Amino acid sequence: MCGAPAQTPTLPPGIDLSKETVIYGVVTDQDGAPVPSAYVRLLDSSGDFTAEVVTSATGDFRFFAAPGTWTLSVLHRTGAARKAVHALEAGLVEAPLILE
Amino acid sequence: MSRADVLVSADWAEQNLNAPGVVFVEVDEDTTAYDGGHLPGAVKLDWKTELQDQVRRDFVNKEQFEALLSSKGIGSDDTVILYGGNNNWFAAYAYWYFKLYGHQNVKLLDGGRKKWELDGRELSKDVPERPQTQYTAKDQDTSIRAFRDEVLDAIGQKNLIDVRSPDEFAGRLLAPAHLPQEQSQRGGHIPTALNVPWSKAANEDGTFKSDEDLRKLYAEAGLDEGRDTIAYCRIGERSSHTWFALHELLGHPHVKNYDGSWTEYGSLVGVPIEKDV
């Protein structure tokens, strides 16, 4: 992603980023190409399921969480990945995922 | 009731896409998912605009349900195979809804859209044309639907199962995290409710866990099999998934789904709420 402009998620209208903790990113393959239709899970600090979304045509995903420690887990027929995310406060938290 | 009576595998589905008397129906939270590709021959049901009354907060009535299914080309004797995204949340909700209106032959596709996609099976954008039918529904079977007064009376008396995530149960989140969190209702859970998240009943590919694993899950959570059970979540779709596991897979006789769920309970004036755990 060197030199690429910062990615920002598409948000529904009226979202107050002083209250919402938005964890978002793009799922890409080893070559950096975005992966649509990947299943991304948000797990809480105990590893319990909190939500799941399917990536868009551009590989994007987005969660409305809360400050804390989370884990992202992605599943696609071509690969999988897992990553810890620390959200210190409300606002945008970017967490790109690369399939392994 | 056995697993084969209520669930079909992706392999079975693939072999029966064109079988006479079998109708595949996709029900999703993201109602545009169908348009991007669905099981070949499947019709779409929109849980929000077609299964909900568009003015009052309630389901469509019996006559409206009959008109809806007739227009979709679904017959009262057809075997309806429901599937969808979100690990079948809304498909399970539709399953419970079909049972509420007395449809006999209805099954879930185990793993729903997710397993189908992860397996790399065929998706089609063609919308089938099915001839209009004369669907007849039965009166609502309220032995599987709980209302708020019954839920209040159940505190400390029946099994209450809150199937939301631990963070929602504790009041730290007000909705599953793919949705914005700002909501009007208070956070927390109904006193005496057990927290058994729906996700514990499913494998990561969206299929249901084995009967043995499910029995163990609810036993370890402290579910009293000698008591009636009411399951709830935020709007009644995830609790339909757990209702399916308890009532249809494990055969517990007295299980209700509280479709008002937290969006109703958490907005009621004066009712008891517990927070944290």
Boltz contact constraints between the chains, C-beta under 6 A:
constraints:
  - contact:
      token1: [A, 15]
      token2: [B, 180]
      max_distance: 6.0
  - contact:
      token1: [A, 20]
      token2: [B, 181]
      max_distance: 6.0
  - contact:
      token1: [A, 37]
      token2: [B, 117]
      max_distance: 6.0
  - contact:
      token1: [A, 39]
      token2: [B, 114]
      max_distance: 6.0
  - contact:
      token1: [A, 42]
      token2: [B, 177]
      max_distance: 6.0
  - contact:
      token1: [A, 44]
      token2: [B, 167]
      max_distance: 6.0
  - contact:
      token1: [A, 48]
      token2: [B, 166]
      max_distance: 6.0
  - contact:
      token1: [A, 49]
      token2: [B, 199]
      max_distance: 6.0
  - contact:
      token1: [A, 50]
      token2: [B, 165]
      max_distance: 6.0
  - contact:
      token1: [A, 50]
      token2: [B, 177]
      max_distance: 6.0
  - contact:
      token1: [A, 51]
      token2: [B, 176]
      max_distance: 6.0
  - contact:
      token1: [A, 51]
      token2: [B, 177]
      max_distance: 6.0
  - contact:
      token1: [A, 51]
      token2: [B, 178]
      max_distance: 6.0
  - contact:
      token1: [A, 53]
      token2: [B, 178]
      max_distance: 6.0
  - contact:
      token1: [A, 63]
      token2: [B, 177]
      max_distance: 6.0
  - contact:
      token1: [A, 63]
      token2: [B, 178]
      max_distance: 6.0
  - contact:
      token1: [A, 64]
      token2: [B, 177]
      max_distance: 6.0
  - contact:
      token1: [A, 64]
      token2: [B, 180]
      max_distance: 6.0
  - contact:
      token1: [A, 64]
      token2: [B, 181]
      max_distance: 6.0
  - contact:
      token1: [A, 65]
      token2: [B, 177]
      max_distance: 6.0
  - contact:
      token1: [A, 66]
      token2: [B, 172]
      max_distance: 6.0
  - contact:
      token1: [A, 66]
      token2: [B, 173]
      max_distance: 6.0
  - contact:
      token1: [A, 77]
      token2: [B, 118]
      max_distance: 6.0
  - contact:
      token1: [A, 77]
      token2: [B, 120]
      max_distance: 6.0
